């Protein structure tokens, strides 16, 4: 009796276990196929396939926006340097402002020295002007001016003069005043050597300041090259590199467009019809073979 009482429960347990095992086998068989078919559909429908090809040279990027500089040494050798574009732009703009500031300083200094030189060369200008004024307002000067005007008018009568009488008289008087202004005030025979020597010295000093600015720029360039550049080295063509080619992406470059041709579609339809026809007659053949 006890055996008969527990027999149905045992059968139910075995049936449940068998059902779970069967379901597990079905899931284990169906799930991979579903996942694989989904992946195949995604691959075949994708317009672009990712290329995972990688070439590792062992060279790392030192700058976000690299730019190549060509630098020639004093001995004539050419160097290739790598730097950041932002750094070189900042360096150039900074030095342009520095050059403008130094130029204005040199210009102001040079003009100030020239003004001082002219003031020294014409140190007796007040006395010279006074002497010219005494000469100009001297008694009888008007008769001398009248004489110069008359001489100018007589020159205008000549056939080889294109000036009119009044114009020639006026120009002759002006020439007379200019000659005496030069004799009393300008006095080039005394002032010209002083001015020439002073100008030469001033320009020589300005040139020295210019060379000092160039030296400062060169020091700045050397400092920039030392802190913000890297020397470019030639890669060894025989060195072995880490090359990983993505062949899976390359295979999709096959001429798959042939699948869309009408001839292929017709052949596919014919093959499908023949297959279904064979499957339809296969059970009848089995029935005929087995009585």
C-alpha positions in Angstrom: 0.0 0.0 0.0 2.7 2.6 0.8 4.4 1.9 -2.4 1.2 2.4 -4.4 0.5 5.6 -2.5 3.8 7.3 -3.3 4.0 6.0 -6.9 1.9 8.9 -8.5 4.0 11.5 -6.7 7.2 10.0 -8.0 5.8 9.9 -11.5 4.8 13.6 -11.2 8.3 14.6 -9.9 9.9 12.7 -12.7 7.6 14.2 -15.3 8.3 17.7 -14.0 12.0 17.1 -14.0 11.9 15.8 -17.5 9.8 18.8 -18.6 12.3 21.3 -17.2 15.2 19.3 -18.7 13.4 19.4 -22.1 12.7 23.1 -21.8 16.3 23.7 -20.9 17.5 21.8 -23.9 15.1 23.7 -26.2 16.3 27.0 -24.8 19.9 26.0 -25.0 19.4 25.1 -28.7 17.1 27.9 -29.7 18.7 30.9 -27.9 22.1 30.8 -29.5 20.4 30.5 -32.9 18.3 33.6 -32.2 21.3 35.6 -31.1 23.4 34.5 -34.0 20.7 35.2 -36.5 20.1 38.7 -35.0 23.8 39.4 -35.2 23.9 38.2 -38.8 21.0 40.4 -39.7 22.6 43.5 -38.1 25.9 42.8 -40.0 24.2 42.4 -43.3 22.0 45.4 -42.9 24.8 47.7 -41.6 25.8 50.4 -44.2 29.3 50.8 -42.7 31.3 48.3 -40.8 33.9 49.5 -38.3 37.5 49.0 -39.2 39.5 48.1 -36.1 42.9 48.2 -37.9 45.6 49.6 -35.7 49.2 50.5 -36.2 51.1 51.1 -33.0 54.4 52.9 -33.7 55.4 53.5 -30.1 55.3 57.3 -30.7 53.1 59.3 -28.4 51.6 62.7 -29.2 53.3 65.4 -27.2 51.0 68.3 -28.3 47.3 68.7 -28.9 47.8 70.8 -32.0 51.3 70.0 -33.3 53.1 72.1 -35.8 56.5 71.6 -37.4 59.2 74.3 -37.2 62.3 74.5 -39.4 65.3 75.9 -37.5 68.7 76.5 -38.9 71.7 76.4 -36.6 74.7 78.7 -36.8 76.7 76.1 -38.6 74.0 75.8 -41.3 72.4 72.5 -40.2 68.6 72.4 -40.5 66.6 71.1 -37.5 63.0 69.9 -37.5 61.2 70.7 -34.3 57.7 69.9 -33.1 55.7 72.3 -31.0 52.2 73.2 -30.1 50.4 75.7 -32.4 48.8 77.5 -29.5 52.2 77.9 -27.8 53.9 79.3 -31.0 51.1 81.7 -31.6 51.3 83.0 -28.1 55.1 83.3 -28.4 54.9 85.2 -31.7 52.2 87.6 -30.5 54.1 88.3 -27.3 57.3 89.1 -29.1 55.5 91.3 -31.7 54.2 93.4 -28.8 57.7 93.4 -27.3 59.2 94.6 -30.6 56.6 97.4 -31.0 57.3 98.6 -27.4 61.1 98.5 -27.9 60.7 100.3 -31.3 58.7 103.1 -29.7 61.3 103.4 -26.9 64.2 103.6 -29.3 62.3 106.1 -31.5 61.5 108.4 -28.6 65.0 108.2 -27.3 66.5 108.9 -30.7 64.2 111.9 -31.3 65.0 113.3 -27.9 68.7 113.1 -28.5 68.3 114.7 -32.0 66.4 117.6 -30.4 69.1 118.0 -27.9 71.7 118.0 -30.6 70.0 120.7 -32.5 69.5 122.7 -29.4 73.3 122.5 -28.7 74.2 123.2 -32.3 72.0 126.3 -32.3 72.9 127.3 -28.8 73.5 130.9 -29.9 70.3 131.1 -31.9 68.9 134.0 -29.9 72.1 136.0 -30.4 72.2 135.1 -34.1 68.6 136.2 -34.6 69.4 139.5 -32.8 72.3 140.1 -35.1 70.1 139.4 -38.1 67.5 141.8 -36.8 70.1 144.5 -36.2 71.3 144.0 -39.8 67.7 144.0 -41.2 66.7 147.2 -39.4 70.0 148.9 -40.0 69.7 152.5 -41.3 70.0 152.5 -45.1 68.8 148.9 -45.5 65.8 150.0 -47.5 68.1 151.5 -50.1 69.9 148.2 -50.4 66.6 146.4 -50.8 65.6 148.9 -53.5 68.9 148.3 -55.3 68.3 144.5 -55.2 64.7 145.0 -56.6 66.0 147.2 -59.4 68.6 144.6 -60.3 66.0 142.0 -60.5 63.8 144.1 -62.7 66.7 144.8 -65.1 67.4 141.0 -65.3 63.7 140.4 -66.3 64.1 142.7 -69.4 66.7 140.4 -70.9 65.6 137.9 -73.6 67.0 135.0 -71.7 64.7 135.5 -68.6 61.1 134.1 -68.5 60.2 136.0 -65.3 58.2 139.2 -65.3 59.6 142.5 -64.0 57.7 142.4 -60.7 58.3 138.7 -60.1 62.0 139.0 -60.9 62.3 142.0 -58.5 60.5 140.1 -55.7 62.7 137.0 -56.2 65.9 139.0 -56.1 64.9 140.7 -52.8 64.0 137.3 -51.3 67.4 135.8 -52.4 69.1 138.8 -50.8 67.3 138.2 -47.4 68.0 134.4 -47.6 71.7 134.9 -48.1 72.0 137.1 -45.1 69.8 134.9 -42.9 72.1 132.0 -43.7 75.2 134.3 -43.0 73.9 135.5 -39.6 71.6 132.7 -38.3 72.2 129.3 -40.0 75.9 129.6 -40.3 76.3 126.0 -41.8 80.1 126.2 -41.9 80.0 126.1 -38.1 76.9 124.1 -37.3 77.1 121.4 -40.0 80.2 119.5 -38.6 78.6 119.4 -35.1 75.3 118.1 -36.4 76.9 115.5 -38.7 79.1 114.1 -35.9 76.1 114.1 -33.4 73.8 112.4 -35.8 76.3 109.7 -36.6 76.8 109.0 -32.8 73.0 109.0 -32.2 72.3 106.6 -35.0 75.2 104.3 -33.9 73.7 104.2 -30.4 70.3 103.5 -31.8 71.8 100.6 -33.8 73.3 99.2 -30.6 69.9 99.3 -28.9 68.5 97.6 -32.0 71.1 94.8 -31.7 70.4 94.5 -28.0 66.7 93.9 -28.9 67.7 91.3 -31.4 69.9 89.6 -28.8 66.9 89.5 -26.4 64.7 88.0 -29.1 67.3 85.4 -29.9 67.5 84.5 -26.2 63.7 84.3 -26.0 63.7 82.0 -29.1 66.3 79.7 -27.6 64.4 79.5 -24.3 61.1 78.8 -26.2 62.8 76.1 -28.2 64.2 74.5 -25.1 61.0 74.5 -23.1 58.2 74.0 -25.7 59.7 72.0 -28.6 60.7 68.4 -29.3 63.2 67.2 -31.9 61.8 65.1 -34.6 63.6 61.8 -35.1 63.6 59.6 -38.2 61.8 56.3 -37.7 63.8 53.1 -38.5 62.2 51.5 -41.5 63.4 48.1 -40.4 61.9 48.4 -36.9 59.0 46.0 -36.3 55.7 47.7 -35.5 52.6 46.4 -33.8 50.2 46.1 -36.7 46.7 44.8 -36.2 44.5 44.7 -39.3 40.7 44.4 -39.1 40.1 41.8 -41.7 36.5 41.3 -40.5 35.7 44.8 -41.8 37.5 44.3 -45.1 35.4 41.2 -46.1 32.3 43.3 -46.3 33.9 45.1 -49.3 33.0 42.1 -51.4 30.7 42.8 -54.4 27.4 42.0 -52.5 25.4 44.2 -54.9 25.1 41.1 -57.2 22.5 39.8 -54.8 20.1 42.6 -56.0 20.4 41.6 -59.7 17.3 40.3 -61.4 19.2 37.1 -62.5 20.1 36.2 -58.9 16.5 36.9 -57.8 15.2 34.6 -60.5 17.6 31.8 -59.6 16.8 32.2 -55.9 13.1 32.0 -56.6 13.6 28.9 -58.8 15.7 27.2 -56.2 13.1 28.0 -53.5 10.3 26.6 -55.7 12.2 23.4 -56.4 13.0 23.0 -52.7 9.4 23.4 -51.6 8.2 21.0 -54.4 10.7 18.4 -53.2 9.5 18.8 -49.6 5.9 18.4 -50.7 6.5 15.1 -52.6 8.9 13.7 -50.0 6.1 12.4 -47.6 4.3 10.7 -50.5 7.5 8.9 -51.5 8.0 7.7 -47.9 4.4 6.4 -47.9 5.0 4.5 -51.1 8.2 3.0 -49.8 6.8 1.7 -46.5 3.5 -0.3 -46.8 
